């Protein structure tokens, strides 16, 4: 908001007039665009919606006495230019990747390269993609899910996790074997040491 020189206006509760401005527009889309259509995904919905808006915006709006496309030039002229710095768009967060190598966004889980377990990762999301990076390196790139409670897993992440798991188990096995071997070595001792400790000579007599 600061970059675009705008401000956020929070509507007060129980304010039907302000809410109605948004609800009437959504109701228009629901009754004019959606009937009779089927959608295979959110991307398909957006594609059909954009195509429909191209035709809908050429119709005359009674309250304006013009079409939206005729008003576009005047609206653009009244807008401020975009700032020279890149905009902070979408949703972003920094978290430490857990042992399950998944990040959660809007109740949905997305897999991440397990090599980054325990490290801080940057999660970013827009309307289409969810991406995870660490030190600028891309660790995950998934299409964004708009359902709830879903899980999206990259097969490459599962394979990497399997390799790391086998490597970890092999390391534990090797460490345990080395530990057992050292214990056996420590228990082996020359009996002459006990003779000297108890003051015995080589023929069994006390010295």
C-alpha positions, 0 to 999 in steps of 0.5 A: 500500500505504501509503494502504491500510495494507497490506503486500506479501508476496513468496512465497519461491521453491519454496514450493508450499504458498503458491503452491497457494492461488492455483493451486487457485483459478485451477484451479477457475475454469478447470474450472468457468467456462471449459469450453464458453464462447467469448469475443470480447474481454477485456471479454467474458470479464470480463462473463461471469465477473462474471455467473457469479460472481453464481451461484457465490457462492450455492453452499455452500462445504464448508470454510466451511459457508456461501455466500460471499455469507453471509460477505460482511457479516462480511468487510466489517465487518472491513475498514478504511474507505477513506482520504479521499484518492484512491488511486493505482490502476493503472500509471503512468509519465512518459516523453518522447514520441518522434518515432514518437508511440507509447508502449509498455505490456506489449510493445504500442504505443499512438499519441499525439497527435503535437503532443506529440512531444518533451514529457513525457507521463504514461501511465496504465493500468488493466485496461480503458483506456490513457490519455496526458496532458500537463499534464492534457490528454488526448492518447490514450485506447485500450482496453487490449490483452492480447495481446502485440506489438500496435499500436493507432493512432488515425486522428486521430493519423495525420492530425495527423502527416501535417499536421505532416509537410507543414508541416515539409517546406514550412518546409524548402523555404521556408528553402532557397529563401530561402537560395539567394536570399540567395546569389545576391544576395551574388554580384551586385556592381558591377564598378566596385568591382573597378576601384577595388580595383585602382587603375583609372580609368574609362577603363581607365588606372591612376590 
